[in-house]
């Protein structure tokens, strides 16, 4: 499926080719860019080798265009949100963990939730998740 990813605030396209570009800050306050795969469930992240991030580090993530936080505390303080549009212009909320190394993604559309990653059960009560969207 071909998809576009957008900032939920300014609705700027976040993907270039097969990667989603997100601005991030580590716990030491150092900033950098993260490149995520557009394929849900693929947890490979590309970053500059000098942008140091430790496993289990709690990141802050921002839209690289409007610079607003993508954090979604309505779900959990460690969860971030972007939007996905498929090739039929259906729009989905994509929620994902901001803990570096956690494999946790939720795709939400109407009352349906798809989960990806071994850590997906860590944060979300699915009944509340549907009510939050």
Secondary structure, 3 states (H helix, E strand, C coil): CCEEEECCCCCCECEECCEEEEEEECCCCCEEEEEEECCCCCCCEEECCCCCCCCCCECEEECCCCCCECECCCCCCCEEEEEEEECCCCEEEEEEECECCCCCEEEEECCEEEEECCCCCCCCCHHHHHHHC
